């Protein structure tokens, strides 16, 4: 029996996140915040190339090991199924779009920094409820996941807890969009 690198996009993403966290905690202290956090609207400098890059890369950095573990657990549970269903390239594109949309909206609407893959987690959660649906249908699983996950985020939106429920909501909306207007499924 051999170990197979079965989901290259998901596994590579998780390994990069773990490596960045390890470096941030050992050799390059605060690397996560220095290179990966998207500044909010009061701190975003349009002349800074680094600020523009963080619109994509904020999903790689995490605030703590528990933050990283929480996100990667869901990504590793759901991601391989989505990667098998849609293909590595299409899933990577969905991850990049979700990171970009959450980053841009954070810069436009909030003064706080954004860091972590929670938007991607919520994109995958909502997208996973579409894996077995046909055009012209709305899966009941999608409705239930929408109520449970997104409803909870809307209720927690006004908490002052350093968690970006807005990124969760936007990620979930991206996953819903990808699910309804999904790319062609991969032919096996």
Kinemage of the C-alpha trace (Angstrom):
@kinemage 1
@onewidth
@group {chain A} dominant
@subgroup {mainchain}
@vectorlist {calphas} color= white
{ca unk a 1} P 0.000 0.000 0.000
{ca unk a 2} L 1.351 3.458 -0.854
{ca unk a 3} L 0.428 6.985 0.163
{ca unk a 4} L -0.949 9.053 -2.724
{ca unk a 5} L -0.923 12.849 -3.072
{ca unk a 6} L -4.630 12.631 -3.906
{ca unk a 7} L -5.665 16.291 -3.883
{ca unk a 8} L -2.738 18.411 -5.095
{ca unk a 9} L -4.454 21.806 -4.810
{ca unk a 10} L -5.801 21.175 -1.313
{ca unk a 11} L -2.663 19.466 -0.012
{ca unk a 12} L -0.299 22.073 -1.459
{ca unk a 13} L -2.425 24.901 -0.049
{ca unk a 14} L -2.475 23.323 3.426
{ca unk a 15} L 1.265 22.614 3.373
{ca unk a 16} L 2.028 26.233 2.378
{ca unk a 17} L -0.236 27.523 5.174
{ca unk a 18} L 1.472 25.262 7.713
{ca unk a 19} L 4.952 26.271 6.510
{ca unk a 20} L 4.105 29.979 6.739
{ca unk a 21} L 2.734 29.472 10.260
{ca unk a 22} L 5.840 27.535 11.296
{ca unk a 23} L 8.129 30.239 9.912
{ca unk a 24} L 6.019 32.961 11.560
{ca unk a 25} L 6.296 31.265 14.938
{ca unk a 26} L 10.007 30.362 14.760
{ca unk a 27} L 12.385 32.009 12.299
{ca unk a 28} L 10.528 35.082 11.016
{ca unk a 29} L 8.378 36.251 13.916
{ca unk a 30} L 5.066 37.837 12.807
{ca unk a 31} L 5.609 36.871 9.160
{ca unk a 32} L 1.854 36.202 8.951
{ca unk a 33} L 0.938 39.749 9.827
{ca unk a 34} L 3.806 41.442 8.016
{ca unk a 35} L 3.458 39.701 4.643
{ca unk a 36} L -0.013 38.168 4.539
{ca unk a 37} L -2.564 40.342 6.390
{ca unk a 38} L -4.761 42.569 4.218
{ca unk a 39} L -4.843 46.056 5.710
{ca unk a 40} L -8.245 47.617 6.209
{ca unk a 41} L -9.434 50.708 4.363
{ca unk a 42} L -7.643 53.104 6.702
{ca unk a 43} L -4.286 51.366 6.188
{ca unk a 44} L -4.412 50.111 2.593
{ca unk a 45} L -1.872 51.928 0.456
{ca unk a 46} L -2.709 51.685 -3.275
{ca unk a 47} L 0.931 52.470 -4.115
{ca unk a 48} L 2.141 49.409 -2.168
{ca unk a 49} L 2.609 46.277 -4.266
{ca unk a 50} L 2.655 44.266 -1.015
{ca unk a 51} L -0.853 45.520 -0.165
{ca unk a 52} L -2.134 44.379 -3.561
{ca unk a 53} L -0.522 40.941 -3.195
{ca unk a 54} L -2.116 40.441 0.233
{ca unk a 55} L -5.541 40.669 -1.403
{ca unk a 56} L -4.763 37.127 -2.586
{ca unk a 57} L -2.334 35.792 0.003
{ca unk a 58} L -4.192 36.678 3.217
{ca unk a 59} L -5.742 33.207 3.067
{ca unk a 60} L -2.307 31.627 3.561
{ca unk a 61} L -1.431 33.380 6.824
{ca unk a 62} L -3.178 32.623 10.126
{ca unk a 63} L -3.231 34.321 13.518
{ca unk a 64} L -2.466 31.191 15.573
{ca unk a 65} L -2.025 27.435 15.407
{ca unk a 66} L -5.634 26.912 16.536
{ca unk a 67} L -6.869 29.285 13.809
{ca unk a 68} L -4.843 27.334 11.249
{ca unk a 69} L -5.959 23.928 12.567
{ca unk a 70} L -9.627 24.932 12.531
{ca unk a 71} L -9.461 26.087 8.922
{ca unk a 72} L -7.305 23.246 7.625
{ca unk a 73} L -9.458 20.575 9.267
{ca unk a 74} L -12.488 21.652 7.220
{ca unk a 75} L -10.413 22.226 4.078
{ca unk a 76} L -8.873 18.750 4.343
{ca unk a 77} L -12.289 17.154 4.957
{ca unk a 78} L -14.203 18.859 2.140
{ca unk a 79} L -11.492 19.981 -0.280
{ca unk a 80} L -10.461 16.590 -1.719
{ca unk a 81} L -14.078 15.763 -2.601
{ca unk a 82} L -14.456 19.134 -4.327
{ca unk a 83} L -11.123 18.745 -6.095
{ca unk a 84} L -12.136 15.321 -7.380
{ca unk a 85} L -15.490 16.706 -8.511
{ca unk a 86} L -14.303 19.929 -10.177
{ca unk a 87} L -10.625 19.255 -10.847
{ca unk a 88} L -7.513 20.811 -9.341
{ca unk a 89} L -7.320 23.842 -11.619
{ca unk a 90} L -10.974 24.848 -11.238
{ca unk a 91} L -10.813 24.491 -7.460
{ca unk a 92} L -7.637 26.587 -7.380
{ca unk a 93} L -9.393 29.287 -9.415
{ca unk a 94} L -12.346 29.228 -6.982
{ca unk a 95} L -9.933 29.573 -4.031
{ca unk a 96} L -8.139 32.510 -5.673
{ca unk a 97} L -11.400 34.284 -6.564
{ca unk a 98} L -12.764 33.811 -3.039
{ca unk a 99} L -9.562 35.168 -1.472
{ca unk a 100} L -9.574 38.161 -3.830
{ca unk a 101} L -13.252 39.010 -3.273
{ca unk a 102} L -12.982 38.785 0.533
{ca unk a 103} L -9.753 40.827 0.464
{ca unk a 104} L -11.170 43.582 -1.736
{ca unk a 105} L -14.396 43.867 0.251
{ca unk a 106} L -12.440 44.031 3.509
{ca unk a 107} L -10.365 46.920 2.128
{ca unk a 108} L -13.462 48.743 0.897
{ca unk a 109} L -15.669 48.258 3.965
{ca unk a 110} L -13.607 47.663 7.110
{ca unk a 111} L -10.737 49.264 8.993
{ca unk a 112} L -9.543 45.945 10.411
{ca unk a 113} L -6.904 43.642 8.986
{ca unk a 114} L -7.959 40.332 7.393
{ca unk a 115} L -5.952 37.148 7.839
{ca unk a 116} L -6.781 33.465 7.298
{ca unk a 117} L -8.611 30.996 5.071
{ca unk a 118} L -12.014 31.175 6.755
{ca unk a 119} L -13.639 32.636 3.646
{ca unk a 120} L -12.313 29.684 1.655
{ca unk a 121} L -13.617 27.292 4.311
{ca unk a 122} L -17.111 28.759 3.985
{ca unk a 123} L -16.839 28.718 0.184
{ca unk a 124} L -16.086 24.999 0.343
{ca unk a 125} L -18.851 24.288 2.870
{ca unk a 126} L -21.527 25.903 0.689
{ca unk a 127} L -20.063 24.553 -2.560
{ca unk a 128} L -20.039 21.004 -1.161
{ca unk a 129} L -23.817 21.073 -0.819
{ca unk a 130} L -24.005 21.320 -4.623
{ca unk a 131} L -21.921 18.275 -5.491
{ca unk a 132} L -24.907 16.120 -6.480
{ca unk a 133} L -27.477 18.531 -7.851
{ca unk a 134} L -29.003 18.934 -11.277
{ca unk a 135} L -29.659 22.179 -13.128
{ca unk a 136} L -33.011 23.679 -12.240
{ca unk a 137} L -32.940 22.282 -8.699
{ca unk a 138} L -32.044 23.821 -5.356
{ca unk a 139} L -30.624 21.125 -3.086
{ca unk a 140} L -32.251 20.889 0.332
{ca unk a 141} L -28.747 20.333 1.736
{ca unk a 142} L -27.787 23.765 0.415
{ca unk a 143} L -30.774 25.393 2.131
{ca unk a 144} L -29.973 23.680 5.442
{ca unk a 145} L -26.256 24.505 5.247
{ca unk a 146} L -27.141 28.086 4.337
{ca unk a 147} L -29.397 28.402 7.375
{ca unk a 148} L -26.984 26.730 9.796
{ca unk a 149} L -23.653 28.182 8.713
{ca unk a 150} L -24.550 31.498 7.147
{ca unk a 151} L -27.366 32.213 9.579
{ca unk a 152} L -24.966 31.706 12.461
{ca unk a 153} L -22.486 34.121 10.911
{ca unk a 154} L -25.141 36.773 10.383
{ca unk a 155} L -26.183 36.441 14.046
{ca unk a 156} L -22.543 36.755 15.176
{ca unk a 157} L -21.730 39.593 12.768
{ca unk a 158} L -21.923 42.320 15.395
{ca unk a 159} L -19.741 40.539 17.974
{ca unk a 160} L -16.486 42.288 18.705
{ca unk a 161} L -14.373 39.110 18.676
{ca unk a 162} L -11.619 39.619 16.062
{ca unk a 163} L -13.333 37.098 13.787
{ca unk a 164} L -14.373 38.280 10.355
{ca unk a 165} L -17.880 36.908 10.048
{ca unk a 166} L -18.102 39.103 6.957
{ca unk a 167} L -15.331 37.045 5.290
{ca unk a 168} L -17.247 33.889 6.232
{ca unk a 169} L -20.431 35.275 4.688
{ca unk a 170} L -18.667 36.441 1.520
{ca unk a 171} L -16.873 33.094 1.217
{ca unk a 172} L -20.202 31.305 1.590
{ca unk a 173} L -21.741 33.531 -1.071
{ca unk a 174} L -18.823 32.751 -3.397
{ca unk a 175} L -19.368 29.019 -2.797
{ca unk a 176} L -23.080 29.444 -3.483
{ca unk a 177} L -22.327 31.323 -6.696
{ca unk a 178} L -19.843 28.654 -7.809
{ca unk a 179} L -22.407 25.967 -6.956
{ca unk a 180} L -25.268 27.519 -8.909
{ca unk a 181} L -23.130 28.610 -11.839
{ca unk a 182} L -20.586 25.879 -11.381
{ca unk a 183} L -17.837 25.071 -13.781
{ca unk a 184} L -18.355 21.869 -15.711
{ca unk a 185} L -17.746 18.849 -13.613
{ca unk a 186} L -14.599 16.952 -14.269
{ca unk a 187} L -15.151 13.933 -16.485
{ca unk a 188} L -13.602 10.810 -14.985
